[in-house]
């Protein structure tokens, strides 16, 4: 890996020094700096009202277009995580995973475009990409949060959608000498009772302490937050349309696939499932702050999160059998089959699997940092920061399949191939289904376990960073100060795949025979509520079944070649598992950035103008390891590569591919103080977001045709991917009420995005010039002649040129009606509305016919409203969050970007403070049990319908 020269740092330092000298020499005339803070009337309010006003004050005096959450807001709201808390801000919505917010969308852009920091430091994620999973961050341990919608040069680059900054406590800033807070809440999910073996009750416990010692020169903060909650869902899952068949017999039908236009599109099948499990999150926070003298402060802080999920998915998986099945009475939506009577043929594989999946996900997030802040002189400040962010994810997907036998007691059981399935999709409603084998699904004399598989996915992500910042106060009529600095970061991401499989999911294997079930291994599960017409099935005790099937213990999964091409000795493997080797690898990313920024503080006439102007230079060096298939050619560097169990493959060459690039990111923020209570903001900037870290992983291959000599290659990912770039503009009108507490904000934004990631075929690709080890000549196996190689086609992920605009407006209104007569003076409202549109579109064929769909994460309409009321020690609030339909990755099926229907989520909370220290709280999340529903381009082609239940919390808070 090449190391950067200090060109960016020297450039920024020289530029900043030149600006500083020029400004200082011209600093003979000055204007009086606006002192708006001194003119602000401070009104003491309590509870939720106070937190809203503090948030508005923070927003009012920032130098960018931003949204703020105050410490009191986060402390008062019992949000399960920071994801829930952030979705209450204007222009921000969430994708619900397991019924609660995890990934956030900002201004119609998905989590991959959102950059996140903790205490100003870049954070890595357990998601396997750059998208931060905010449910990893307990709200009890975060003291404040900000969402920067317009950047400035001093902010770390990376957020086209925006930058989310989380802050943990700084104990020396606490206004109390010692503060101790304890929260204890019980939790109940009202849908868990209908899921066999699901946990119904959970709890949340947290405590925090902040203290100041040694004449307020030493501060200590400690925090712990524990969440234990049931994870349940009842769901229907429609699988993608990945095949076609002529089901209507219309001779001149020409609406189908290009090769067979008379055909109709048919689905792989569907699933009916119960999900249950337990989620346990333990969060830890610690900080120590030392200020031995007035002009120096040293702070060290630690944040740790451990999020463990153990869950199961049980029910029926229907495989319709593709073109081998017979279809009668087919119902069409366009040219896609949405209902039919499907029957298995003698050469088909139509079947119903009884599934008992077992998933485990163990996630770790660590963040460490040390910061030194030194006010060298009255004008010069120096800040040094060193940090480490680390994430690990160990996801283990275990699958237990069972099939219906003619007679499970037979010495050599035979699969029941008399399979008939009737189904009719009903759009966003549950489908009609019928099975001729329905009675057998809950009969141990018919059902046998046929296959067990384990598919772990482990990834690690780590970034270490070093930052140096300077700020120099100026005596100038235009600029109040100049800031400049540099940051270096070194990031490494790795993933590791492995596998274990036994048996057969489509039939009964002779060499790996099925398992006969006994009564002690199973429970008969009936469906309830809206799902009650689905057929009963057997829930299988995984441990008991595996102990009977593998009395000496089930083998552990391995990373192996299996019987892949190039294997010297497959050691008995009959399956190609080379994907476990090829999809395992590392990505390296080094970034050196430097910036210079002038802070504006001047007047135009009598109108104060604040803001900043600056530029950020970013040098990036990225690369990834790959196993390049050179067909065992020793002259091209082929090596014997051994897997984790000793199987050798001779076809591959270990290689590292990558690229370097430099970016310049200018930015401007202006704040015009129109009146004492009204201001107009304008911002313009060039911004960037790097591609998902996992999309840089190397899985490339290139081979020369032995006859023509033409070299062709492919790669799911691409270590040469460049960032997403956008030019963006913001304008915001903000009026803060003088006669009461609140504000009215009207904002508009426009982003012009250069490109998105797409998979295309590149003709005439220069393989050798891009680091591939390919031959100049090959030998024709027939003629024996040397044939010169030529560049052919490379199919890979690229930055396409099909960008486009995203634009929208945001309205936010907050008011505490304190001017009303008692008892109505405790009434208040906080609401926002955003409208977003984009010309960016992609195409999808998951529903059969190719149709367009919008930008992932974009809902045209997002509304958020909270009505609250307080009277003495009583407080209550009702929050409603609505987002119109949007596009996102389907929760139940990975790697499928589908359409989601509009949703409205309602939360309710009420509390009573018995004393100044002791209070009680009741909260109900998802009050109406709003489902998550998706579809494949057309509402009549059903994707998923998932119900998660209501979550009820009851608990107590003690603070002293």
C-alpha positions, 0 to 999 in steps of 0.5 A, a space after each residue: 500500500 502506498 503512503 501519501 505525501 504531505 502535499 494536501 497538508 502543506 497546501 492547506 497550511 500555506 493557503 491558510 497562512 496566506 489568507 491569515 496574513 492578508 486579512 491581518 494586514 488589512 484589519 485596520 477597520 472593524 465592525 462591532 460583532 453581532 452579540 445575538 446571544 446577549 439579546 435572547 430572552 431566556 424563559 425557563 420551562 420544564 420537561 419536553 417543552 424545555 428540550 424543544 426550546 433548547 434544540 431550537 436555540 442550538 439550531 438558531 446559532 449554528 453556522 450551517 443548515 442543521 437540525 438539533 436534538 438537545 440532551 434533555 430531549 434525549 433524556 426525556 424520551 424513552 427512545 429505544 435507540 438513536 434511530 428512533 430519536 432522529 426520525 422525529 427531525 424534519 426531513 428524516 425518516 427510517 426503514 423499520 427492521 424487526 419493527 423498529 428504526 435502524 437505518 435512517 434516510 435524510 432528504 430522500 436518500 438512503 443510509 449509504 449517503 449518510 455520514 456519521 460521527 461520534 464526538 466528531 470522529 468517523 464511525 464504522 458499522 456492523 452493517 457490512 457497508 458504510 450505512 450506520 445502524 443507529 439502533 446500536 446507539 442507546 439514546 440514554 448514553 447520547 447527550 446531544 445530536 445534530 444533523 448537518 444538512 449543509 456541510 462546511 470545510 471543517 466537517 469530515 467529508 462523506 455525507 451527500 445526504 447529510 452528516 449525523 453527529 452524536 455526542 456523549 457527555 462532557 462532565 465538566 460542562 454539567 451544571 451540577 457537581 454530581 448527577 446520578 440517573 437510573 431508569 428501569 422499565 418493563 416491556 411487553 409485545 402484544 403479538 408475541 403470544 401468537 408466535 410459538 416459543 416467542 418471548 413476550 416480556 423484556 426490560 430496559 435498565 440504564 444508569 449514568 453518573 457525572 461528577 466534578 472533582 478537584 475544584 472542578 478541574 477533573 470530570 468523570 462520566 459513566 453510563 450503562 444501558 441494557 435493553 432486552 426485548 422480544 423480536 417477533 413478526 408474523 409475515 407473508 413473503 413473496 419471492 421474486 419473479 425469476 423465470 417464465 413459462 407460457 401459461 395462457 396458451 395465447 399464440 400471438 402473445 408478445 409481451 414476454 421475455 425477449 427470447 420467448 415473448 409468448 411466455 409469462 413471468 412466474 414467481 419462485 414462490 412465497 413464504 408464510 412465517 412466524 418470527 420470534 427471538 430475543 435482542 439484547 443490547 448492552 451499551 457502555 460509556 465512559 469519559 474523563 476530562 481534565 482541565 488543570 489550567 483555564 486554557 487547556 483541556 484533555 479528554 478521553 472517552 470510550 463508547 461500547 455497544 454489544 447487540 446480540 440477536 438470537 431468532 428463529 423463523 418458522 413456517 412454510 416455504 413454497 417452491 412453485 417449480 418454475 417452468 417444470 410445473 403446470 399452471 392452470 387458471 392463471 391470473 395475470 397482472 400485466 404479464 406476471 402470474 399473480 395466481 394459479 393452480 400449480 401442480 408438480 410434474 414428473 420432472 419438476 421440483 414443485 414442493 412445500 418446505 417446512 422451515 425452521 430457521 435459526 439465526 444468530 447475530 452478534 455485533 460489537 461497536 467500539 469507539 475510543 478517542 483522546 482529545 486535547 484542546 489548547 488555547 495557546 493565546 487569546 487568538 490561537 486555538 489548537 486541537 489534537 484528536 486521536 481516535 479508533 472506531 471498530 465494528 465486528 459482526 458475526 451473523 450465522 444463518 442456520 436453516 433446517 428444511 423438512 419435506 413431506 414423505 409418503 410414509 416417514 416410517 418406511 425403511 427407505 422413505 420416499 418424497 410425496 410428489 403429489 403436490 398441488 398448490 393454489 394461490 391468489 395474491 391480493 396486492 397489499 392484503 394477505 393472499 389466498 392459499 390452498 395446499 393438497 398436502 395441508 394436513 400432512 404439514 403437522 403430521 410426524 408420520 409424514 414430515 421428515 427433516 431433509 437438510 441442515 445448512 449453516 451460512 455464517 457471514 463475518 465482517 470486521 471494520 476498523 478505522 484509526 484517525 489522527 486530526 489536527 485543527 487550528 483556529 485563529 481569531 482575527 480583528 477584521 471587518 469581514 472575517 472573525 476567524 480562520 480555521 485550518 487543519 488536516 486529518 489522516 485515517 487508515 481503514 481496513 474492512 474484511 469479510 469471511 464466508 463459510 458453510 456447512 450443508 448436510 442433506 437435500 432441500 428438494 428430495 431425500 438424499 440416499 447418502 445423507 438420509 433424512 431424520 425421522 421426527 419424534 413427538 418430543 422434537 415437535 409442536 404443532 403451530 396454528 396461525 392466529 388473527 388475520 393469518 388464521 386460515 393458513 395451514 398448521 405446521 410443525 415447529 421443530 426443536 432444533 437442538 433435539 433434532 440435531 442431537 438425534 441427526 448428529 449424535 457426535 455433534 454437528 460439524 462446524 462450517 468451514 471456508 472451503 473450495 469444495 469440489 471447485 474447478 482447479 481443486 487437486 483433491 476435493 476430499 469427498 466434497 461433491 459441491 462447489 463452495 468456491 464462493 466462500 473463498 472468493 467472497 472472503 477478503 479485505 478492503 484497505 482505504 487511506 485518506 488524507 484531507 486538509 482544509 482552510 475555512 474563514 468564518 464570516 462575521 460582518 454587516 451589510 448596511 445594518 444587517 449582520 451576516 454570519 457564516 463561513 467559506 472554505 475548501 477541503 482537499 481529500 486524497 484517497 488510496 483504496 484497494 482490495 484483495 482478490 483471488 484472480 482466476 488465471 486457470 493455473 497458468 504458472 507464467 501468470 503467477 498461479 499459486 496453490 491456495 489452501 482453504 481452511 481444511 487443507 483442500 488445494 486449488 491451483 487456478 488462482 493468483 492472489 492479487 491486490 487491485 485499487 486506485 487513488 484519486 483527489 477531490 476538492 470540496 468547496 463550501 459556503 454558508 451564509 446567515 443573514 440576520 433579517 431581524 432580531 428574530 428572523 434569519 435567512 440562510 443560504 448554503 452551497 457546496 460540493 459533497 461526496 459519499 464513498 461507495 459502500 465499503 463492501 462494494 470495493 471488495 475484490 471478487 474479480 476474474 478475467 480469462 482469455 478465450 483459448 481460441 480467439 484470445 479475447 479476454 473477458 472478465 466479471 466482478 460483482 464488486 469493483 475496487 475501482 469504484 469512485 465516490 458519489 458526488 453532488 453539487 447542492 444548494 440550501 436556503 432556509 427561512 427561520 422565524 423565532 417567535 418573540 411572544 411565545 416559545 417556538 419557531 417557524 422554518 421554511 427550507 428548500 434544497 437542491 442536489 445534483 448528483 453526478 452518478 450512481 453505482 450500476 452493473 454494466 458490461 464494458 467493451 474493450 476494457 484494458 485488463 492489463 492497464 487496470 492491474 489484471 495479470 493477463 497474458 499477451 499470447 495464448 496457445 490455441 489448443 487445436 492448432 498449437 499456434 500463439 494467438 495474441 490476446 485482445 481486450 474484451 468485455 468486463 462486466 462489473 459495478 461502475 459509477 454510471 453517468 445517469 445521475 440527476 437532481 433531488 430537490 424538495 422543501 421542508 416546513 417545521 413549526 414548533 410552539 409552546 402555547 404558554 400565552 394561553 390561560 391556565 391550564 391550557 398554557 401547557 399545551 404545545 405542538 411540534 411538527 414538520 412536513 417535507 416534500 422531496 422529488 427526484 428525476 433519478 430512476 432505476 429499473 427492476 425486473 423482480 416482478 417479471 416485467 421491467 419497470 422503473 422505480 425511484 431513488 432508494 430512500 425517497 418518500 415524496 411526503 414525510 410528516 412528523 407531528 407531536 402534540 404534547 401537554 404538561 400540567 404541574 408534574 403530569 406530561 403526555 404526548 402523542 407522536 405521529 410519523 408518516 412517510 409515503 411509498 418509497 424504495 428500499 431493500 426488502 427486509 426479509 430477502 437480502 439484495 432485493 430493492 423493492 417498493 414499500 407502501 406508505 406507513 403511519 407509525 403512532 407512539 404515545 407516552 405519558 409520565 408523572 413526576 412524584 417528586 423532583 427525583 422520582 417519576 413514572 413513565 408509560 409508553 406504547 410504540 406502534 400504537 396501531 400495529 402498523 405493518 411493513 408492506 412491500 411489492 415488486 414495482 406494482 402493488 398487485 405483485 406482493 412482496 412482504 407483509 409483516 406485522 410486528 406488534 405493539 411495544 408497551 413500556 412501563 417504568 420509573 426514573 430516579 435522578 439526584 
